[in-house]
Amino acid sequence: MGKVAGIDSSSTGTTIVVCDTDTGAVLRQGHAPHPLEDGDKPTEVDPETWLLSLGEAATGGVLEGVQAIGIAGQQHGLLPLDAGGVMVRPPLLRGDKRAQVQAAELVEELGGPAGWAEAVGAVPQASHPVAKLRWLAQHEPAAAQRVAEVMLPHDWLVWQLLGRPSRRTTDRGDVSGTGYWSAATGEYRTDLVERALGHSVRLPDVLAPAEPAGQTPEGLLISAGTGDTMAAALGLGLAPGDAVVSLGAAGTVFAVHHEALKDPTGTLTSYADATGRHLPLLQVRNAVRTLRGAADLLGTDLAGLSELALRSTPGAYGLVLLPYLEGERTPDLPHTAGTLSGLRRDSMKPEHLARAAFEGMLCALCDALEVLRNKGVEVRRVFLLGAAAELPAVQQIAPPLFGAQVVVPQAGEYAALGAARQAAWSLGAVLGSQTQGEPPQWALEGARLFEPGDDAAVGTAVRQQYTSVREHTHPGAFDPLR
């Protein structure tokens, strides 16, 4: 039995899982927060704190006997370094929104969303490193002129663990979120870096999925690493036919696909994954915030809202909620508000409003799934993630609406598990016990399955009711065939 470790270096802390290389069984875990100094901003943190956190998480012999390590890092962070590998300013991390104007400028300069979709499969947002480079050039020109290379958080951690070698590396999953690497071609668009920053920089080598980044001076193998979304997909064991619906305040929908997709509207982002496939992704602005808003209105909590909703019936007596409380991205309605339709005396009851909130949230996520399906993405199973996936109303209403089996995994450190699985893959490839083509098969334990069953036709009717209201209220705003 071999041992590998997966490290998830998130925006708040470090989680380590040590796994059996053959089965994926978790043998040990460690966790530590990122220490913050006075004056630190959540979006500007000294990366040395990531190393301190990693060291604390590894105390007590957590990494004893480990043969290989994989790292999952927070995506979209930009670490600008000078020619000597020294940080020219604190990293600009995922949550930094200062580059909104610069992102819009870059979109316009390349001919709009279609130009960026063609170039790299993603339309720049404030979070993307390419937009942060433009912000740096405009707001801190002296620092920008010193930038000789850029890294992502996981790249920097791999580099540090390897003893800062001359070679810098990344992986196709994480780098596909930069705005200057194309998942379709597998190549950098260095011209977009120069457009954003004003000059060229050194970029890390992009490793193949099972290709190791190197070995530490002590002989510990370090795999390529990846971004946290890609690592979570690997930890869940996603395969073609699988989609993920992540329920946070906002919602994220992505699926495993065999090729990169291009969406000229910019609604869909074409990421690469950590296995050689692709993760087309869409976002909706309103998910659990819809439920919380309804719960506040009805004077209850999410559990109480779920209980109320299950007292109603499918279709909520004709009550339909378009859950665009904060505007929306899918469809593109950034300045709109939510709509409650179908108010009649019989429908003006708490249980029907609660049901409409769940159906509205899930139907909006169905719209995102419909975009994927109409792009040729197969969706046989939908993995529901987030605390709201535990609500009975979600588990009952989602399967017939999604028209697919719903999988609710047990709570787990899936980004760290994915990093460990990648480490086992790299180790097996080096030792000759694992093929380069596919990662080791680790079972997903404890997941619950929910089938559409005989309610599939009911789900179709609810979707049609929702679609009718959406089209009447926002005609032509949603076209999944574009």
VOGU-277198 format. One record per residue (C-alpha): x, y, z; residue number from 1. Coordinates in Angstrom, 1 decimal. Each point is the difference from the previous one (the first is absolute). Layout:
! VOGU-277198
X, Y, Z, NUM
...
END
This chain:
! VOGU-277198
0.0, 0.0, 0.0, 1
1.4, 3.4, -1.0, 2
-0.9, 3.4, 1.3, 3
-0.6, 3.2, -1.8, 4
-1.1, 3.4, 1.3, 5
-2.3, 2.6, -1.5, 6
0.3, 3.7, 1.1, 7
-2.8, 2.4, -0.4, 8
1.3, 3.6, 0.5, 9
-3.2, 2.0, -0.1, 10
-0.6, 3.7, 0.6, 11
-0.3, -0.6, 3.8, 12
2.2, -3.0, 0.9, 13
1.8, -3.2, -0.8, 14
-1.6, -3.5, 0.1, 15
2.1, -3.1, -0.4, 16
-1.3, -3.5, -0.6, 17
2.2, -3.1, -0.1, 18
-1.4, -2.8, -2.1, 19
0.7, -3.6, -0.9, 20
1.3, -0.1, -3.6, 21
-2.1, -3.0, -1.0, 22
-3.4, 0.8, 1.6, 23
0.0, 3.7, 0.8, 24
-0.9, -0.8, 3.6, 25
0.8, 3.0, 2.2, 26
2.6, -1.0, 2.6, 27
0.8, 3.4, 1.6, 28
-1.0, 3.6, -0.2, 29
1.3, 3.4, 1.0, 30
-1.3, 3.5, -0.1, 31
1.2, 3.5, 0.9, 32
-1.2, 3.5, -0.8, 33
2.1, 2.5, -1.9, 34
1.6, 2.3, 2.5, 35
-0.9, 3.7, -0.7, 36
2.1, 2.9, 1.0, 37
-1.4, 3.4, 1.1, 38
-1.1, 1.9, -3.1, 39
-0.2, -3.0, -2.3, 40
-2.9, 0.0, -2.4, 41
-1.8, -3.2, -1.0, 42
1.0, 0.6, -3.6, 43
3.6, 1.0, 0.8, 44
1.9, -2.5, 2.2, 45
3.7, -0.7, 0.3, 46
0.3, -3.5, -1.6, 47
2.5, -0.9, 2.6, 48
-3.0, -0.4, 2.3, 49
-1.2, -2.9, -2.3, 50
3.3, -1.8, 0.8, 51
-0.4, 0.7, 3.7, 52
-3.5, -1.4, -0.1, 53
1.1, -3.0, -1.9, 54
2.7, -0.7, 2.6, 55
-2.5, 0.3, 2.8, 56
-2.5, -2.3, -1.7, 57
2.8, -2.6, -0.4, 58
1.0, -0.1, 3.6, 59
-0.3, -3.2, 2.0, 60
1.4, -2.2, -2.7, 61
-2.9, 0.5, -2.4, 62
2.4, -0.4, -3.0, 63
1.9, -2.9, 1.4, 64
0.6, -2.7, -2.6, 65
-1.5, 2.0, -2.8, 66
1.6, -0.7, -3.4, 67
-1.6, 2.7, -2.1, 68
-1.9, 3.3, 0.5, 69
-2.5, 1.8, -2.2, 70
-1.1, 3.6, 0.6, 71
-3.4, 1.6, -0.8, 72
0.1, 3.8, 0.1, 73
-2.5, 2.8, 0.0, 74
-0.6, 1.0, -3.6, 75
0.4, 3.4, -1.7, 76
2.7, 1.3, 2.3, 77
2.9, 2.0, -1.6, 78
3.5, -0.1, 1.5, 79
2.2, 2.5, -1.8, 80
3.7, -0.6, 0.4, 81
3.2, 1.8, -1.1, 82
2.9, -1.5, -1.9, 83
1.4, -1.5, 3.2, 84
-3.2, -1.7, 1.0, 85
-0.9, 2.6, 2.7, 86
-3.6, 1.2, 0.3, 87
-0.3, 3.6, -1.3, 88
-3.2, 0.5, 2.0, 89
-2.5, -2.2, 2.0, 90
-1.9, -2.4, -2.1, 91
-3.4, 1.1, -1.5, 92
-2.2, -2.9, 1.1, 93
-3.3, -1.4, -1.3, 94
-2.4, 2.3, 1.9, 95
1.7, 3.2, -1.1, 96
-2.5, 2.0, -2.1, 97
2.0, 3.1, -0.7, 98
0.6, -1.0, -3.7, 99
-3.6, 0.3, -1.1, 100
0.6, 3.0, -2.2, 101
3.2, -1.6, -1.4, 102
-1.9, -3.2, -0.8, 103
-2.6, 2.0, -2.0, 104
2.8, 1.8, -1.9, 105
1.6, -3.2, -1.0, 106
-3.3, -1.5, -1.2, 107
-0.6, 3.0, -2.1, 108
3.5, 0.0, -1.5, 109
-0.3, -3.5, -1.3, 110
-3.3, 0.6, -1.7, 111
-2.4, -1.0, 2.9, 112
-0.8, -3.3, 1.6, 113
0.2, -1.9, -3.3, 114
3.6, 1.0, -0.5, 115
1.1, -1.3, 3.4, 116
-2.1, -3.2, -0.3, 117
1.8, -0.7, -3.2, 118
3.4, 0.9, 1.4, 119
0.0, -1.8, 3.4, 120
-3.5, -1.2, 0.7, 121
-0.7, 2.5, 2.8, 122
-1.1, 3.6, 0.1, 123
2.1, 1.9, 2.5, 124
-1.5, 0.9, 3.4, 125
1.6, 2.0, 2.8, 126
1.2, -3.3, 1.6, 127
2.0, -1.1, -3.0, 128
3.8, 0.5, 0.1, 129
0.0, 1.6, -3.4, 130
-2.3, 2.8, 1.3, 131
2.2, 0.3, 3.1, 132
3.1, 0.5, -2.1, 133
-1.8, 3.0, -1.8, 134
-1.0, 1.4, 3.4, 135
3.6, -0.3, 1.2, 136
1.3, 1.7, -3.1, 137
-2.4, 2.9, 0.4, 138
0.1, 0.5, 3.8, 139
3.5, -1.1, 1.0, 140
2.1, 0.6, -3.1, 141
3.3, -0.1, 1.9, 142
-0.8, -3.5, 1.4, 143
-1.4, -1.1, -3.4, 144
3.3, 0.9, -1.7, 145
1.9, -2.3, 2.4, 146
-2.2, -3.0, -0.7, 147
2.1, -2.7, -1.8, 148
-2.2, -3.0, 0.6, 149
-3.4, -0.9, 1.4, 150
-1.2, -3.0, 1.9, 151
-3.3, -1.4, 1.4, 152
-0.2, -0.9, 3.7, 153
0.3, -3.7, -0.5, 154
3.0, 0.6, -2.4, 155
1.8, 2.0, 2.7, 156
-0.6, -2.6, 2.6, 157
1.3, -2.8, -2.2, 158
3.1, 2.1, -0.8, 159
0.6, 0.6, 3.7, 160
-0.3, -3.7, 0.9, 161
2.4, -0.9, -2.7, 162
2.6, 2.4, 1.3, 163
-0.6, 2.8, -2.5, 164
1.5, -1.7, -3.1, 165
0.8, 1.8, -3.2, 166
-3.0, -1.7, -1.7, 167
-3.5, 1.4, 0.8, 168
-3.0, -2.1, -0.6, 169
-3.8, 0.1, 0.0, 170
-2.8, -2.3, -1.3, 171
-2.6, 0.4, -2.7, 172
-2.9, 0.2, 2.5, 173
1.1, 2.9, 2.1, 174
1.6, 1.9, -2.9, 175
-3.2, -0.2, -2.0, 176
-1.5, 2.6, 2.4, 177
2.6, 2.7, -0.7, 178
-1.4, 1.5, -3.2, 179
3.2, -0.5, -1.9, 180
0.1, -3.8, -0.6, 181
-2.4, -1.8, -2.3, 182
-1.6, -3.2, 1.0, 183
-0.8, -0.7, -3.6, 184
3.6, 0.3, -1.4, 185
1.9, -0.8, 3.2, 186
2.2, 3.0, -0.6, 187
0.7, 3.4, 1.7, 188
-1.2, 3.2, -1.7, 189
3.1, 2.0, 0.9, 190
-1.3, 2.9, -2.1, 191
-2.9, 0.4, 2.5, 192
2.5, 0.2, 2.9, 193
1.9, 2.7, -1.8, 194
-3.3, 1.8, -0.8, 195
-0.9, 0.0, 3.6, 196
3.3, 0.8, 1.7, 197
1.9, 1.8, -2.7, 198
2.9, -2.5, -0.3, 199
0.7, -3.7, -0.2, 200
0.6, -2.1, 3.1, 201
1.2, -3.5, 0.8, 202
-2.8, -2.5, 0.3, 203
0.1, -3.5, 1.6, 204
0.3, -3.1, -2.0, 205
-3.4, -1.8, -0.3, 206
0.3, -3.6, 1.2, 207
-2.0, -3.0, -1.3, 208
-2.5, -1.3, 2.6, 209
2.1, -2.9, 1.4, 210
3.4, 1.7, -0.6, 211
1.7, 0.9, 3.3, 212
1.4, 3.4, 0.7, 213
3.1, -1.5, 1.5, 214
1.5, -1.4, 3.2, 215
0.9, 1.8, 3.2, 216
3.6, -0.2, 1.2, 217
-1.1, -2.9, 2.3, 218
-1.5, -1.9, -3.0, 219
-3.7, 0.7, 0.6, 220
-1.9, 0.1, -3.3, 221
-2.1, 3.1, -0.7, 222
-2.7, -0.3, -2.6, 223
-1.1, 2.8, -2.4, 224
-2.6, 1.3, 2.4, 225
-3.1, 1.8, -1.2, 226
-2.8, 2.5, 0.9, 227
-2.5, -0.7, 2.7, 228
-2.9, -0.5, -2.4, 229
1.9, -2.5, -2.1, 230
1.3, -1.8, 3.1, 231
-3.5, -0.3, 1.4, 232
-1.2, -1.5, -3.3, 233
2.8, -2.5, 0.3, 234
-0.7, -0.7, 3.6, 235
-3.7, -0.7, -0.8, 236
1.1, -2.4, -2.8, 237
-2.0, 1.9, -2.6, 238
-0.1, -1.5, -3.5, 239
-1.7, 0.8, -3.3, 240
-3.7, 0.1, 0.7, 241
0.4, 1.6, 3.4, 242
-0.9, 3.6, 0.8, 243
0.4, 2.0, 3.3, 244
-2.4, 2.5, 1.4, 245
1.6, 1.8, 2.9, 246
-2.4, 1.8, 2.3, 247
1.5, 3.0, 1.6, 248
-1.5, 3.5, 0.3, 249
0.5, 0.0, -3.7, 250
0.1, -3.2, -2.1, 251
2.6, -1.7, -2.2, 252
-0.8, -2.6, -2.6, 253
2.7, -2.0, -1.9, 254
0.4, -3.4, -1.6, 255
2.6, -2.3, -1.4, 256
0.3, 0.2, -3.8, 257
2.4, -1.4, -2.6, 258
0.7, 3.3, -1.8, 259
0.3, 3.7, 0.7, 260
-3.1, 2.0, -0.8, 261
-0.3, 3.5, -1.4, 262
-2.9, 2.3, 1.0, 263
0.0, 3.3, -1.9, 264
-2.4, 1.5, 2.6, 265
2.5, -0.5, 2.8, 266
-2.5, -1.8, 2.2, 267
2.0, -3.2, 0.1, 268
3.7, -0.2, 1.0, 269
2.0, -2.8, -1.5, 270
2.4, -1.4, 2.7, 271
2.2, -3.0, -0.4, 272
0.0, -2.6, 2.8, 273
2.8, -2.0, 1.7, 274
-0.4, -3.1, -2.1, 275
0.4, 1.2, -3.6, 276
-3.7, 0.7, -0.5, 277
-2.0, 3.2, 0.4, 278
-2.3, 1.7, 2.5, 279
-2.4, 2.4, -1.7, 280
-1.4, 2.2, 2.8, 281
-2.8, 2.5, 0.5, 282
-1.0, 2.1, 3.0, 283
-3.3, 1.3, 1.3, 284
-0.1, 2.9, 2.4, 285
-2.9, -1.3, 2.1, 286
-0.1, -3.4, 1.7, 287
-0.1, -0.3, 3.8, 288
-0.5, 3.8, 0.3, 289
-3.4, -0.7, -1.5, 290
-0.9, -2.4, 2.7, 291
1.3, 2.2, 2.8, 292
-2.0, 2.9, -1.4, 293
-3.2, -2.0, 0.0, 294
0.8, -1.4, 3.5, 295
0.5, 3.5, 1.4, 296
-3.3, 1.1, -1.6, 297
-1.8, -2.9, 1.6, 298
1.7, 0.3, 3.4, 299
1.7, -3.3, -0.1, 300
3.4, -1.6, -0.8, 301
1.0, -2.3, -2.9, 302
-1.1, -3.1, 1.8, 303
-3.3, 1.6, 0.7, 304
-0.3, 1.2, -3.6, 305
0.6, -3.6, -1.2, 306
-2.7, -1.3, 2.3, 307
-2.4, 2.6, -1.3, 308
0.8, -0.8, -3.6, 309
-0.8, -3.6, 0.4, 310
-3.5, 0.8, 1.2, 311
-0.7, 1.5, -3.5, 312
-0.2, -1.9, -3.2, 313
2.0, 0.2, -3.3, 314
-0.6, 3.2, -1.7, 315
-0.8, 1.9, 3.2, 316
-3.6, 0.6, -1.0, 317
1.2, 1.9, -3.0, 318
2.4, 2.3, 2.0, 319
3.2, 0.6, -1.9, 320
3.1, 1.8, 1.3, 321
2.6, 1.2, -2.4, 322
2.9, 0.1, 2.5, 323
2.0, 2.9, -1.5, 324
0.4, 1.8, 3.3, 325
3.5, 1.3, -0.8, 326
-0.4, 0.2, -3.8, 327
1.1, -3.1, -1.9, 328
2.8, -1.4, -2.1, 329
-1.9, -3.0, -1.5, 330
-2.0, 1.5, -1.7, 331
2.0, 3.3, -0.4, 332
-2.2, 2.4, 2.0, 333
2.4, 1.9, 2.2, 334
-2.4, 2.8, 0.9, 335
-3.3, -1.8, 0.5, 336
-1.8, -1.0, 3.2, 337
-1.9, -3.1, 1.1, 338
-3.6, -0.6, -1.1, 339
-2.8, -1.7, 1.9, 340
-2.8, -1.0, -2.4, 341
-3.3, -1.9, 0.3, 342
-1.3, 1.6, 3.2, 343
-3.6, -1.1, 0.7, 344
-1.9, -0.4, 3.1, 345
0.6, -3.7, 0.1, 346
3.7, 0.4, -0.5, 347
0.6, 2.7, 2.6, 348
1.2, -2.4, 2.7, 349
3.4, -0.5, 1.6, 350
0.4, -3.5, -1.2, 351
-0.5, 1.0, -3.7, 352
2.4, 2.9, 0.2, 353
2.6, -2.4, 1.6, 354
-0.6, -2.5, -2.8, 355
0.3, 2.7, -2.6, 356
3.4, 1.0, 1.5, 357
1.4, -3.5, -0.3, 358
-1.4, -0.5, -3.5, 359
1.1, 3.4, -1.2, 360
3.6, -0.5, 1.3, 361
0.2, -3.5, -1.5, 362
-1.6, 1.0, -3.3, 363
2.5, 2.7, -0.4, 364
2.7, -2.6, 0.4, 365
-1.8, -2.1, -2.5, 366
0.4, 2.8, -2.5, 367
3.8, -0.3, 0.5, 368
-0.2, -3.8, -0.5, 369
-2.0, 0.6, -3.1, 370
2.7, 2.2, -1.5, 371
2.5, -2.8, 0.6, 372
-2.3, -2.7, -1.5, 373
-0.7, 2.2, -3.1, 374
3.8, 0.3, -0.5, 375
0.2, -3.8, -0.3, 376
1.0, -0.7, 3.7, 377
-1.5, -3.3, 1.3, 378
-1.6, 0.3, 3.4, 379
-1.0, -3.3, 1.5, 380
0.8, 0.7, 3.7, 381
0.0, 3.3, 1.9, 382
2.1, 0.3, 3.1, 383
-1.6, 2.5, 2.5, 384
2.6, 1.7, 2.2, 385
-0.4, 2.4, 2.9, 386
-1.8, 0.1, 3.3, 387
-3.4, 0.7, -1.7, 388
0.3, -3.4, -1.8, 389
-0.9, -1.6, 3.3, 390
-3.4, 1.7, 0.1, 391
-2.8, -2.6, -0.6, 392
-1.8, 2.4, -2.3, 393
3.1, 0.3, -2.3, 394
0.4, -3.8, 0.0, 395
-3.6, -0.6, -0.9, 396
-0.5, 2.8, -2.5, 397
3.3, 0.0, -1.9, 398
0.0, -3.5, -1.7, 399
-3.2, 0.4, -2.0, 400
1.0, 3.6, -1.0, 401
3.5, -0.9, -1.0, 402
-1.2, -3.1, -1.8, 403
2.9, -2.0, 1.3, 404
1.2, -2.1, 2.9, 405
1.1, 2.4, 2.8, 406
3.0, -1.0, 2.1, 407
0.5, 1.7, 3.4, 408
3.5, -0.9, 1.2, 409
0.8, -0.1, 3.7, 410
1.8, 3.0, 1.4, 411
3.7, -0.3, -0.9, 412
3.2, 1.8, -0.9, 413
-0.4, -0.7, -3.7, 414
2.6, 2.5, -1.3, 415
2.6, -1.6, 2.3, 416
-1.1, -3.4, -1.0, 417
0.3, 0.9, -3.7, 418
3.5, 1.3, 0.6, 419
0.9, -3.3, 1.8, 420
-1.5, -2.0, -2.9, 421
2.2, 2.0, -2.5, 422
3.0, -0.8, 2.2, 423
-0.8, -3.7, -0.1, 424
-0.4, 0.2, -3.8, 425
3.4, 1.7, -0.4, 426
1.7, -2.4, 2.4, 427
-1.5, -3.0, -1.8, 428
1.1, 1.4, -3.4, 429
3.6, 0.4, 1.3, 430
0.0, -3.4, 1.6, 431
-1.6, -1.6, -3.1, 432
-3.0, -1.3, 2.0, 433
-2.5, 2.5, -1.4, 434
-0.7, 0.9, -3.6, 435
0.4, 3.6, -1.2, 436
-3.6, -0.1, -1.4, 437
-2.2, -0.1, 3.1, 438
0.3, 0.8, 3.7, 439
-0.3, -2.9, 2.5, 440
-3.6, -1.1, 0.7, 441
-1.0, 1.1, 3.5, 442
-3.5, -0.7, 1.2, 443
-2.3, 2.8, 1.1, 444
-1.2, -1.2, 3.4, 445
-3.2, 1.0, 1.7, 446
-1.7, 1.9, -2.9, 447
-3.9, -0.1, -0.1, 448
-1.8, -0.4, -3.3, 449
-3.4, 1.5, -0.9, 450
-1.8, -1.0, -3.2, 451
-2.5, 2.0, -2.0, 452
-2.2, -3.1, 0.0, 453
-3.7, 0.5, -0.9, 454
0.2, 3.7, 0.7, 455
2.0, 0.8, -3.2, 456
-3.2, 1.1, -1.8, 457
-0.9, 2.2, 3.0, 458
3.4, 1.6, -0.2, 459
-0.4, 0.7, -3.7, 460
-3.3, 1.8, 0.8, 461
1.5, 2.1, 2.7, 462
2.9, 1.0, -2.3, 463
-2.5, 0.9, -2.7, 464
-1.9, 2.2, 2.4, 465
3.2, 1.7, 1.1, 466
1.2, 0.5, -3.6, 467
-3.3, 1.5, -1.0, 468
0.3, 2.7, 2.7, 469
3.6, 0.6, -0.8, 470
-0.6, 0.5, -3.7, 471
-3.0, 2.2, 0.7, 472
1.9, 2.2, 2.4, 473
3.4, 0.0, -1.8, 474
-0.8, -0.9, -3.7, 475
3.0, -1.3, -1.9, 476
2.4, 0.4, 2.9, 477
0.7, -3.7, 0.2, 478
1.1, -2.0, -3.0, 479
1.8, -3.2, 0.8, 480
0.7, -0.6, -3.7, 481
2.2, 3.1, -0.5, 482
END
